[in-house]
């Protein structure tokens, strides 16, 4: 019986001299590792090197079978900066997927992993990763007050990117709209994904394309202008990170847009708490608990969209 021969090169580790020249070569080949370098980590290793405190330990450098540096990039950058040579362990021929398991809870953030998976710009992947956390907690039936909590692993993010894909161009647009409204781009992405669970994207775009600076062309109490003005007035010149609340406000405004309703302001959802109530008969005060507000549902698609805000060309959009 013939044994099956694997084409995968064997993994091995050696203790060797790591020079600035070798690090430069490795750094040129780290195209598979899109995690941005953190200056604080480079500074830490640079201080260790200049202080003569670098020691050979089990932590060193790791390359995949393509020659891509998947661990040790901060050490390599510090060696290049200082021009110093060290003795360190170097592991070769790791599976490229090993990247997801390296320092997952210490250095690399969810945005770092999403950048690796999607090849997005880091600032956009941070927005996307935050939106995925909210969507995942919602899908797990957690209460909206817990949607931003928890930590996602690289494996979970890989699955979530497939389940809730968002093009980078869409995120760029939401970031721009968020700046114009002083709103959370993460909240806008979350609202977009929730709305498009029920409505086609070109209908959702009627709302999202019309907020921000574009809302100036609307008159009266158009929900797009109300959303924009409400957030600008509430957040008073600073971009708010209250992503869950602002996603709910966007859904309320979208509902009003497609149904032709009039809204004044968009209030935040209330958290649960305790209030003092007075017994009108006895005059005694007592504490009364109340539940948190419910996250709004998206109204189902209508056969005939309202022309009140959308104009006469709104037919056929459902």
Residue pairs with C-beta under 8 A, 6 or more apart in sequence:
8 65
8 93
8 95
9 65
9 92
9 93
10 93
11 91
11 92
11 93
11 94
12 91
12 92
12 93
13 89
13 90
13 91
13 92
14 89
14 90
14 92
15 56
15 87
15 88
15 89
15 90
16 87
16 88
16 90
17 85
17 86
17 87
18 60
18 61
18 76
18 79
18 85
18 86
18 87
18 88
18 90
19 79
19 85
20 79
20 80
20 82
20 83
20 84
20 85
23 76
23 77
23 79
23 80
24 80
26 61
26 63
26 69
26 72
26 76
27 69
27 73
27 76
27 77
27 80
29 66
29 67
29 68
29 69
30 68
30 69
30 70
30 73
31 68
32 64
32 66
32 68
32 70
32 96
32 99
33 68
33 69
33 70
33 73
33 99
33 116
34 115
34 116
34 119
34 122
35 73
35 107
35 108
35 112
35 115
35 116
36 112
36 115
36 122
37 73
37 74
37 77
38 74
38 107
41 74
41 107
42 74
42 77
42 78
42 81
44 74
45 54
45 74
45 75
45 77
45 78
45 79
46 78
46 81
46 82
48 54
48 78
49 78
49 79
49 82
49 84
49 86
50 82
50 84
54 86
56 86
56 87
56 88
56 89
57 89
58 89
59 89
60 72
60 75
60 88
60 89
60 90
60 91
61 69
61 71
61 72
61 75
61 76
61 88
61 89
61 90
61 91
62 69
62 70
62 71
62 72
62 90
62 91
62 94
62 98
62 102
63 69
63 70
63 90
63 91
63 92
63 93
63 94
64 70
64 93
64 94
64 95
64 96
64 98
64 99
65 92
65 93
65 94
65 95
65 96
66 96
68 96
69 76
70 94
70 96
70 98
70 99
70 102
71 99
71 102
71 103
74 107
75 88
79 85
79 86
99 116
100 113
100 116
100 154
100 155
100 158
101 154
102 108
104 113
104 153
104 154
105 151
108 154
109 126
109 129
110 129
110 130
110 132
110 133
110 151
110 152
110 157
111 122
111 125
111 126
111 128
111 129
111 130
112 122
112 125
113 129
113 154
113 157
114 120
114 125
114 126
114 128
114 129
114 132
114 157
114 161
115 121
115 122
115 125
117 157
117 158
117 161
118 125
118 128
118 161
118 168
120 128
120 168
120 171
121 168
123 175
124 168
124 171
124 172
124 175
127 171
127 174
127 175
127 185
127 186
127 189
128 161
128 166
128 171
128 189
129 152
129 157
130 148
130 186
130 243
131 164
131 166
131 186
131 189
131 190
131 193
131 243
132 152
132 157
132 160
132 161
132 164
133 147
133 148
133 150
133 152
134 147
134 148
134 186
134 190
134 243
134 244
134 247
135 160
135 164
135 190
135 193
135 194
136 152
136 156
136 160
137 146
137 147
137 148
137 149
137 150
138 144
138 147
138 194
142 149
143 292
144 244
144 248
144 269
144 292
144 295
145 244
145 271
145 272
145 292
147 244
148 243
148 244
152 160
164 193
166 189
166 192
166 193
170 189
170 192
171 185
171 189
173 208
174 185
174 188
174 189
174 192
174 208
175 185
176 212
177 183
177 185
177 188
177 208
177 211
177 212
178 184
178 185
178 187
178 188
178 239
179 212
179 239
180 211
180 212
180 213
180 228
181 211
181 212
181 227
181 228
181 231
181 232
182 231
182 232
182 235
182 236
182 237
182 238
182 239
182 240
183 231
183 235
183 239
183 240
183 246
184 239
184 240
184 241
184 242
184 243
184 246
184 247
186 241
186 243
187 242
187 243
187 244
187 245
187 246
187 247
187 250
188 208
188 246
188 247
188 250
190 243
190 244
190 247
191 246
191 247
191 248
191 250
191 251
191 254
192 204
192 208
194 247
194 251
194 298
195 204
195 207
195 250
195 251
195 254
195 298
196 204
197 298
198 298
198 299
198 300
198 301
199 258
199 298
199 301
199 318
200 317
200 318
202 317
203 258
203 301
203 305
203 317
203 318
204 254
206 257
206 258
206 310
206 317
207 223
207 224
207 250
207 253
207 254
207 257
210 218
210 222
210 224
211 224
211 227
211 228
212 228
214 224
215 222
215 224
215 225
215 227
215 228
215 229
216 225
218 224
218 225
218 309
221 262
221 263
221 264
222 257
222 309
223 253
223 254
223 256
223 257
223 261
223 263
223 309
224 253
224 257
224 309
226 253
226 256
226 263
226 264
226 265
226 266
227 249
227 250
227 253
227 266
230 249
230 265
230 266
231 240
231 246
231 249
231 266
234 240
240 246
242 268
244 295
245 268
245 269
248 268
248 269
248 295
248 296
249 266
249 268
251 296
251 297
251 298
252 263
252 266
252 296
253 263
253 266
254 298
255 261
255 296
255 298
255 299
256 262
256 263
256 309
257 309
257 310
258 299
258 302
258 305
258 306
258 310
259 299
259 302
259 306
260 306
260 307
260 308
260 309
269 292
269 293
269 294
269 295
270 290
270 292
270 293
271 292
272 289
272 290
272 291
272 292
273 289
273 290
274 287
274 288
274 289
274 290
275 287
275 288
275 290
276 285
276 286
276 287
276 288
277 285
277 286
277 287
277 288
278 284
278 285
278 286
279 285
279 286
301 318
302 318
303 318
304 315
304 318
305 314
305 315
305 317
305 318
306 314
307 314
310 317
